[in-house]
């Protein structure tokens, strides 16, 4: 059966309708299904990596180029502290047999050695333990603001935020034929109890060939390995006693007498009655735990170096993203979390203006929930929500 054609209005009917008010009724939206649009969530919900965590991460991975001011964001109750960056720079030489080393010892006082290194008259072979080399030289932490007596007397307490050692060959380019081995003792014990032969078979050390006018090797402290290293110390050395200090070391094998520039940078926090310029510290245990997780997984394979920073930062952001709450429903001003709570259990306000006039909540269908909560989709969508102000990476 053919449908009946719609009758046409006459000219008189059209003129009659000109004076009438026409009311339009909107369709009622479906209440039980909403579409998940990751693109819109990236615009409305951005999870920013906290500034203090970013600054600590950047300083930990590259203490040589980081500005002073980082703190250790591990405390539940952060204390204002005096934040100091110090460095020591020396010219070390390979000994009479062509072997040498430089060892960094984290130290809080300005009258104790931060760096020990070989000279042209040092004697030691590939089998000699580094602490048995002769004619060694030391460089004190002269830029530190406090003496050992200030620290051991209880007027000052300190802890290490970050530190690192690097060396560079400064001889003739045509004569650069050395090899370096860098290591951070994984348990933060004295690395000078090792030798070149021991390092050469150590799976956690890093071997590099010497090149002219470049930093041939750099090793950074990867952060605390014991609860004691997180605490404020009244000992000049960390770890204490001094016999266990000196856990970052770079050894060199080359031509006897070859000259290398070695330098140490360290970032330290101080508290106590003698501090002259304390500044605000931050607390972010959650981000700190992810930094430790990321960096320590790296140092289980090889020492931490500045070149690793970009890759590690991406892993750090992913680790944070994996712990973001999963959005399974949205409304105006409300993000509903997988636990089912609306304004608790991790719910997030998307917009203050929208929250002032909330609308009925829209729930996702079971099919959409299963898609969002699938491992692949959850990982991708969470990563899309993470942003960072750290422009370096």
C-alpha positions as CSV (number, residue, x, y, z in Angstrom):
1,X,0.0,0.0,0.0
2,X,1.4,3.3,-1.0
3,X,1.5,6.0,1.8
4,X,-0.9,8.8,1.5
5,X,0.8,12.1,0.3
6,X,0.9,14.8,2.9
7,X,-1.7,17.4,2.0
8,X,-0.4,20.8,1.0
9,X,-1.4,23.8,3.0
10,X,-3.4,26.4,1.3
11,X,-2.3,30.0,1.2
12,X,-5.1,30.9,3.7
13,X,-3.9,28.2,6.1
14,X,-0.3,29.4,6.0
15,X,-1.4,32.9,6.7
16,X,-3.5,31.7,9.6
17,X,-0.5,29.9,11.2
18,X,1.6,33.1,11.1
19,X,0.1,34.3,14.3
20,X,0.4,31.0,16.3
21,X,3.2,30.0,18.8
22,X,4.7,26.7,17.8
23,X,6.1,24.6,20.8
24,X,9.0,22.1,20.1
25,X,9.4,19.2,22.5
26,X,13.0,17.9,22.9
27,X,13.8,14.2,22.8
28,X,14.6,12.7,26.2
29,X,18.2,11.5,26.3
30,X,19.0,7.9,27.2
31,X,20.0,7.8,30.8
32,X,21.8,4.4,31.1
33,X,24.5,4.8,28.4
34,X,27.2,7.3,27.8
35,X,30.0,7.2,25.4
36,X,33.6,7.3,26.6
37,X,35.6,9.8,24.6
38,X,39.3,9.7,25.6
39,X,40.0,12.8,23.6
40,X,37.5,14.8,25.7
41,X,39.0,13.4,28.9
42,X,42.5,14.5,27.8
43,X,41.2,18.0,27.5
44,X,39.2,18.1,30.8
45,X,41.2,15.8,33.1
46,X,45.0,16.2,33.1
47,X,47.0,14.7,35.9
48,X,50.1,16.8,36.3
49,X,53.3,15.3,37.8
50,X,54.0,17.3,41.0
51,X,56.7,19.9,40.6
52,X,58.7,18.7,43.7
53,X,58.8,15.2,42.3
54,X,59.9,16.4,38.9
55,X,62.7,18.6,40.4
56,X,63.9,15.7,42.6
57,X,63.9,13.3,39.7
58,X,65.8,15.7,37.5
59,X,68.4,16.4,40.2
60,X,68.8,12.7,41.0
61,X,69.4,11.7,37.4
62,X,71.7,14.7,36.6
63,X,73.1,16.5,39.6
64,X,75.8,18.1,37.5
65,X,73.4,20.4,35.6
66,X,70.5,20.7,38.0
67,X,69.9,24.0,39.9
68,X,70.1,23.9,43.7
69,X,66.9,23.7,45.6
70,X,65.7,20.1,45.3
71,X,64.5,18.3,48.5
72,X,63.9,14.7,49.3
73,X,60.1,14.4,49.0
74,X,59.8,11.2,51.0
75,X,58.7,12.7,54.4
76,X,55.1,12.6,55.5
77,X,55.9,15.8,57.5
78,X,58.4,17.9,55.5
79,X,60.6,20.3,57.4
80,X,61.9,23.6,55.9
81,X,65.6,23.1,55.2
82,X,68.7,24.8,53.8
83,X,69.3,23.4,50.4
84,X,72.9,23.5,49.1
85,X,74.7,22.4,46.0
86,X,78.5,21.9,46.3
87,X,81.1,20.6,43.9
88,X,84.8,19.7,43.8
89,X,87.0,19.5,40.7
90,X,90.5,18.0,40.5
91,X,93.0,16.7,38.0
92,X,93.7,13.1,38.6
93,X,96.4,11.1,36.8
94,X,96.9,7.5,36.0
95,X,99.6,5.9,38.2
96,X,102.9,4.3,37.2
97,X,101.3,1.2,35.9
98,X,98.6,3.0,33.9
99,X,95.7,2.4,36.3
100,X,93.8,5.1,38.3
101,X,90.5,5.9,39.9
102,X,88.3,8.6,41.4
103,X,85.9,7.9,44.3
104,X,83.0,10.0,45.5
105,X,82.1,10.0,49.1
106,X,78.8,11.8,50.1
107,X,79.8,14.2,53.0
108,X,78.0,16.9,54.8
109,X,80.9,18.8,56.3
110,X,83.3,21.1,54.6
111,X,86.5,19.8,56.3
112,X,86.2,16.2,55.2
113,X,87.1,14.5,51.8
114,X,84.4,14.3,49.2
115,X,86.7,12.9,46.5
116,X,89.7,10.6,46.6
117,X,91.9,10.1,43.4
118,X,95.1,8.8,42.1
119,X,98.2,10.8,41.1
120,X,101.0,10.2,38.6
121,X,103.1,8.5,41.4
122,X,100.3,6.2,42.6
123,X,101.2,2.5,42.4
124,X,98.6,-0.2,41.7
125,X,97.9,-2.9,39.2
126,X,94.7,-4.3,37.8
127,X,94.5,-6.7,40.8
128,X,95.3,-4.1,43.5
129,X,92.4,-3.1,45.7
130,X,91.7,0.6,45.3
131,X,92.2,1.3,48.9
132,X,95.7,-0.3,48.7
133,X,96.9,2.2,46.0
134,X,99.8,4.4,47.2
135,X,100.2,8.2,46.9
136,X,96.5,9.0,46.7
137,X,95.2,12.6,47.0
138,X,92.0,13.9,48.6
139,X,89.7,16.9,47.9
140,X,87.6,18.3,50.7
141,X,84.0,19.5,50.4
142,X,85.2,23.1,50.9
143,X,82.0,24.6,49.5
144,X,79.9,23.1,52.3
145,X,78.6,25.7,54.8
146,X,79.2,23.7,58.0
147,X,82.1,21.9,59.7
148,X,82.2,18.4,61.0
149,X,82.0,19.7,64.6
150,X,78.7,21.5,63.7
151,X,77.2,18.2,62.5
152,X,78.6,15.8,65.1
153,X,77.8,18.3,67.9
154,X,74.1,18.3,67.0
155,X,73.7,21.8,65.8
156,X,73.3,20.7,62.2
157,X,71.7,17.6,60.7
158,X,71.9,16.7,57.0
159,X,71.0,14.2,54.3
160,X,71.9,13.7,50.7
161,X,69.4,14.6,48.0
162,X,71.6,13.7,44.9
163,X,75.2,13.4,43.9
164,X,77.4,12.2,41.1
165,X,80.9,11.8,39.8
166,X,82.2,12.2,36.3
167,X,85.6,12.3,34.6
168,X,87.0,13.6,31.3
169,X,90.3,13.0,29.5
170,X,92.1,16.3,29.0
171,X,95.3,15.2,27.2
172,X,96.1,15.2,23.5
173,X,93.3,13.8,21.4
174,X,95.7,11.5,19.5
175,X,96.8,9.9,22.7
176,X,93.3,9.1,24.1
177,X,93.4,5.3,24.5
178,X,91.9,4.7,27.9
179,X,89.0,2.7,29.1
180,X,86.8,3.6,32.1
181,X,84.6,1.4,34.4
182,X,82.0,3.2,36.5
183,X,80.1,1.6,39.4
184,X,77.8,2.5,42.3
185,X,78.0,-0.1,45.0
186,X,74.4,-1.4,45.1
187,X,74.4,-1.7,48.9
188,X,76.2,1.7,49.3
189,X,79.3,0.1,50.8
190,X,82.9,1.2,50.2
191,X,83.7,0.7,46.5
192,X,87.4,1.0,47.2
193,X,87.4,-2.6,48.4
194,X,87.2,-3.6,44.8
195,X,89.9,-3.7,42.1
196,X,90.0,-3.2,38.3
197,X,89.7,-6.9,37.8
198,X,86.7,-7.2,40.1
199,X,84.9,-4.3,38.3
200,X,85.8,-5.8,34.9
201,X,83.7,-8.9,35.8
202,X,81.0,-7.0,37.7
203,X,77.7,-7.2,35.7
204,X,76.5,-3.9,37.3
205,X,79.4,-1.7,36.2
206,X,79.5,0.2,32.9
207,X,82.5,0.2,30.6
208,X,83.2,3.1,28.2
209,X,86.1,4.1,25.9
210,X,87.9,7.4,26.5
211,X,87.3,10.2,24.0
212,X,88.8,13.7,23.7
213,X,87.0,16.6,25.3
214,X,83.9,14.7,26.4
215,X,82.8,13.4,29.8
216,X,83.9,9.9,29.3
217,X,82.1,8.4,32.2
218,X,79.5,9.6,34.7
219,X,77.9,7.8,37.6
220,X,75.2,9.2,39.9
221,X,74.0,8.0,43.3
222,X,70.6,6.4,42.7
223,X,69.2,7.5,46.0
224,X,68.8,5.8,49.4
225,X,69.1,2.1,49.8
226,X,68.4,1.9,53.5
227,X,65.8,3.7,55.8
228,X,68.8,5.3,57.6
229,X,69.7,7.2,54.4
230,X,66.3,8.9,54.4
231,X,66.8,10.2,57.9
232,X,68.6,13.3,59.1
233,X,72.2,12.4,60.0
234,X,74.6,13.8,62.6
235,X,77.6,12.0,61.0
236,X,79.8,13.7,58.5
237,X,79.5,10.8,56.1
238,X,76.6,9.0,54.6
239,X,76.6,6.1,55.1
240,X,78.3,6.0,58.4
241,X,81.0,5.1,59.5
242,X,83.4,6.5,57.0
243,X,84.8,3.0,56.3
244,X,81.5,2.2,54.5
245,X,81.5,5.6,52.6
246,X,82.7,6.1,49.1
247,X,80.2,4.0,47.1
248,X,80.5,5.8,43.7
249,X,83.8,5.1,41.8
250,X,85.2,5.4,38.3
251,X,88.3,3.5,37.4
252,X,90.5,4.1,34.4
253,X,93.1,2.1,32.5
254,X,95.4,3.8,30.0
255,X,98.8,5.3,29.6
256,X,100.8,6.0,32.8
257,X,100.6,9.7,33.7
258,X,97.6,10.5,31.5
259,X,95.6,13.4,33.0
260,X,91.8,13.4,33.6
261,X,89.5,16.0,35.1
262,X,87.3,14.6,37.8
263,X,84.4,16.5,39.4
264,X,81.7,15.8,41.9
265,X,78.4,17.6,42.3
266,X,76.1,16.9,45.3
267,X,72.9,18.4,46.5
268,X,72.3,18.4,50.3
269,X,69.6,19.4,52.8
270,X,70.5,20.8,56.2
271,X,68.3,21.5,59.2
272,X,69.4,22.9,62.6
273,X,70.0,26.0,64.6
274,X,72.9,27.2,62.4
275,X,71.0,27.2,59.1
276,X,70.7,30.7,57.8
277,X,68.3,30.4,54.8
278,X,65.8,27.6,55.1
279,X,63.2,27.2,52.4
280,X,60.0,25.3,52.0
281,X,60.2,21.5,51.5
282,X,57.6,19.3,50.0
283,X,56.0,16.0,50.8
284,X,55.0,13.6,48.0
285,X,55.7,10.0,49.2
286,X,53.5,8.5,46.5
287,X,55.6,10.0,43.6
288,X,58.8,9.4,45.6
289,X,58.0,5.7,45.8
290,X,57.5,5.6,42.0
291,X,60.8,7.4,41.4
292,X,62.6,4.8,43.6
293,X,60.8,2.0,41.8
294,X,61.8,3.3,38.4
295,X,65.4,4.2,39.2
296,X,66.2,1.1,41.3
297,X,65.0,-1.2,38.6
298,X,67.5,0.6,36.3
299,X,70.4,0.3,38.7
300,X,69.7,-3.4,39.1
301,X,71.1,-3.6,35.6
302,X,73.7,-0.8,35.4
303,X,74.7,2.4,37.2
304,X,72.5,5.6,36.9
305,X,73.9,8.1,34.5
306,X,72.5,11.4,33.1
307,X,72.0,9.8,29.6
308,X,69.4,7.6,31.1
309,X,67.2,10.4,32.3
310,X,64.8,10.8,29.3
311,X,63.9,7.1,29.2
312,X,63.6,6.8,33.0
313,X,61.3,9.8,33.1
314,X,58.9,8.2,30.6
315,X,58.9,5.1,32.8
316,X,58.2,7.2,35.9
317,X,55.2,8.9,34.2
318,X,53.9,5.5,33.2
319,X,54.3,4.2,36.8
320,X,52.2,7.2,38.0
321,X,49.6,6.6,35.3
322,X,49.1,3.0,36.3
323,X,47.9,4.2,39.6
324,X,45.5,6.8,38.5
325,X,41.8,6.1,39.2
326,X,39.8,4.5,36.4
327,X,36.9,6.6,35.1
328,X,33.9,4.5,34.3
329,X,31.2,7.2,34.3
330,X,31.0,10.9,34.0
331,X,28.6,13.7,34.7
332,X,28.9,17.5,34.8
333,X,31.4,18.2,37.6
334,X,31.7,14.6,38.6
335,X,34.0,11.7,37.6
336,X,32.7,8.4,38.9
337,X,35.4,6.0,39.9
338,X,35.4,2.2,39.4
339,X,34.8,1.7,43.2
340,X,31.3,3.2,42.7
341,X,31.8,6.2,44.9
342,X,30.7,9.6,43.6
343,X,32.4,12.1,45.8
344,X,34.6,9.8,47.7
345,X,37.1,7.0,47.0
346,X,39.1,9.1,44.6
347,X,36.3,11.1,42.7
348,X,37.6,14.1,40.9
349,X,35.9,17.4,40.3
350,X,36.3,18.3,36.6
351,X,35.1,21.9,36.7
352,X,34.2,24.1,39.6
353,X,31.6,26.0,37.5
354,X,30.0,22.8,36.4
355,X,30.0,21.4,39.9
356,X,27.8,24.3,41.1
357,X,25.0,23.1,38.9
358,X,25.3,19.3,38.7
359,X,23.1,17.2,36.4
360,X,22.0,13.6,36.7
361,X,24.9,11.2,36.5
362,X,25.2,9.1,33.4
363,X,26.4,5.5,33.8
364,X,28.3,3.5,31.3
365,X,26.8,0.3,29.9
366,X,28.4,-3.0,31.0
367,X,29.9,-3.3,27.5
368,X,31.6,0.1,27.7
369,X,32.9,-0.6,31.3
370,X,34.5,-3.8,30.1
371,X,36.2,-2.0,27.3
372,X,37.6,0.8,29.5
373,X,38.7,-1.6,32.2
374,X,40.4,-4.0,29.8
375,X,44.2,-4.0,30.5
376,X,45.2,-2.5,27.1
377,X,42.6,0.2,27.1
378,X,43.1,1.1,30.8
379,X,46.9,1.5,30.3
380,X,46.5,3.6,27.2
381,X,43.7,5.8,28.6
382,X,45.5,6.4,31.9
383,X,48.7,7.3,30.1
384,X,46.8,9.9,28.1
385,X,45.8,11.7,31.3
386,X,49.3,12.3,32.5
387,X,51.1,15.5,31.6
388,X,54.3,17.1,33.0
389,X,55.8,20.6,33.3
390,X,59.3,19.2,33.0
391,X,60.2,20.5,29.5
392,X,63.6,18.7,29.5
393,X,62.1,15.4,28.7
